[in-house]
Amino acid sequence: MESFLSNGKAVDLVLRKDGEVTFVEIAISPPLEKEIKNIIKDLQGHPPPDRLVLVARDGKSKTKLMQLVEADDKLEPLRQKIEITLAGSFFKANRTDETILTRRGRTAHLGNESDR
C-alpha cells in the first residue's frame, strides 16, 4: 500500500521503528532512471525519512542503481541516507510477525513460515 507525502509523491512502503522512519522504493520496472527521480522526490518530501531503501530485483539492477545514485549530483548531500539492497536480503533483514499490505494491495506476511 503506497503512502502519500505532503508533496503528493507516493512511497511504496513506509517503515517505522524506534522513532526512525524508512521509506522503501521497490525498483522492479525499467527504466531504473525513473527510480532516481522518485527517490529525489521522496527525500524532499515531508516528513523527510531518516533512511531510504531502494530494493533491487537482482544484482544487475542493484549495480545499475548504485551507479545512478553516484552519478546524480542532486543526491550528493543525501547519499548517506540511501541504501540499495536486493529484494531477498531486504525482506530477510526486516522480518516481522506483522502482516503488511503490498503496493498492489495484496497481503504479504513477513514472519516465519512456522508462525502461520
C-alpha positions as CSV (number, residue, x, y, z in Angstrom):
1,M,0.0,0.0,0.0
2,E,1.5,3.3,-1.1
3,S,1.9,6.2,1.4
4,F,1.5,9.7,0.1
5,L,3.8,12.5,1.2
6,S,3.0,16.2,1.5
7,N,4.4,16.9,-1.9
8,G,1.9,14.4,-3.5
9,K,4.6,11.7,-4.1
10,A,3.7,8.1,-3.3
11,V,6.2,5.9,-1.5
12,D,6.0,2.2,-2.0
13,L,6.4,1.4,1.7
14,V,7.0,3.3,4.9
15,L,8.5,1.5,7.9
16,R,8.6,3.0,11.4
17,K,10.7,1.5,14.2
18,D,12.0,3.2,17.4
19,G,11.2,6.6,16.1
20,E,13.1,6.1,12.8
21,V,11.2,6.5,9.5
22,T,12.4,4.5,6.5
23,F,11.0,4.9,3.0
24,V,11.2,1.9,0.7
25,E,11.1,2.1,-3.1
26,I,10.8,-1.2,-4.9
27,A,12.7,-0.8,-8.1
28,I,11.4,-3.6,-10.3
29,S,10.3,-1.9,-13.5
30,P,12.6,-0.4,-16.1
31,P,13.8,2.2,-16.7
32,L,15.7,2.3,-13.4
33,E,16.4,6.0,-14.1
34,K,12.9,6.8,-13.0
35,E,13.6,5.4,-9.6
36,I,16.3,8.1,-9.1
37,K,13.7,10.8,-9.8
38,N,11.4,9.0,-7.3
39,I,14.0,9.0,-4.5
40,I,14.8,12.6,-5.0
41,K,11.1,13.4,-4.5
42,D,11.0,11.1,-1.5
43,L,13.9,12.7,0.2
44,Q,12.4,16.2,-0.4
45,G,9.0,15.2,1.0
46,H,7.7,16.0,4.4
47,P,8.4,14.4,6.7
48,P,11.8,13.5,5.3
49,P,12.9,10.0,6.0
50,D,15.8,9.0,8.2
51,R,16.7,6.4,5.7
52,L,15.6,5.4,2.2
53,V,16.0,1.9,0.9
54,L,15.9,1.1,-2.8
55,V,15.1,-2.6,-3.3
56,A,16.5,-4.1,-6.5
57,R,15.2,-7.3,-8.1
58,D,18.7,-8.7,-9.0
59,G,22.4,-8.0,-8.9
60,K,22.5,-6.3,-12.3
61,S,19.7,-3.9,-11.2
62,K,21.4,-3.2,-7.9
63,T,24.7,-2.3,-9.7
64,K,22.9,0.0,-12.1
65,L,21.0,1.7,-9.3
66,M,24.3,2.2,-7.4
67,Q,25.9,3.8,-10.5
68,L,22.8,6.1,-11.0
69,V,22.8,7.2,-7.4
70,E,26.6,8.0,-7.5
71,A,26.2,9.9,-10.8
72,D,23.3,12.2,-9.8
73,D,24.6,15.4,-8.3
74,K,21.2,16.2,-6.7
75,L,21.8,13.2,-4.4
76,E,25.2,14.4,-3.1
77,P,24.0,15.7,0.2
78,L,21.6,12.9,0.7
79,R,23.6,9.8,-0.2
80,Q,24.3,8.8,3.4
81,K,20.5,8.2,3.8
82,I,20.3,5.8,0.8
83,E,20.7,2.1,1.0
84,I,20.5,-0.2,-2.1
85,T,19.8,-3.9,-1.4
86,L,18.4,-7.0,-3.1
87,A,14.8,-7.9,-2.5
88,G,15.6,-11.2,-0.7
89,S,18.1,-9.5,1.6
90,F,15.7,-6.7,2.4
91,F,12.8,-9.0,3.4
92,K,15.1,-11.3,5.3
93,A,16.6,-8.4,7.3
94,N,13.2,-6.9,8.0
95,R,11.3,-9.9,9.2
96,T,8.4,-9.2,11.4
97,D,5.4,-11.1,12.7
98,E,3.1,-8.4,11.4
99,T,1.2,-8.6,8.1
100,I,1.5,-5.7,5.7
101,L,-0.2,-4.7,2.5
102,T,2.0,-4.6,-0.5
103,R,1.9,-1.8,-3.1
104,R,-0.8,-3.7,-5.1
105,G,-3.0,-4.2,-2.1
106,R,-2.1,-7.9,-1.7
107,T,-1.4,-9.2,1.7
108,A,2.2,-10.1,2.5
109,H,3.3,-12.0,5.6
110,L,6.8,-11.2,6.8
111,G,7.0,-13.5,9.8
112,N,8.4,-17.0,10.0
113,E,6.5,-19.6,7.9
114,S,6.1,-21.7,11.0
115,D,4.2,-18.9,12.6
116,R,1.3,-19.2,10.2
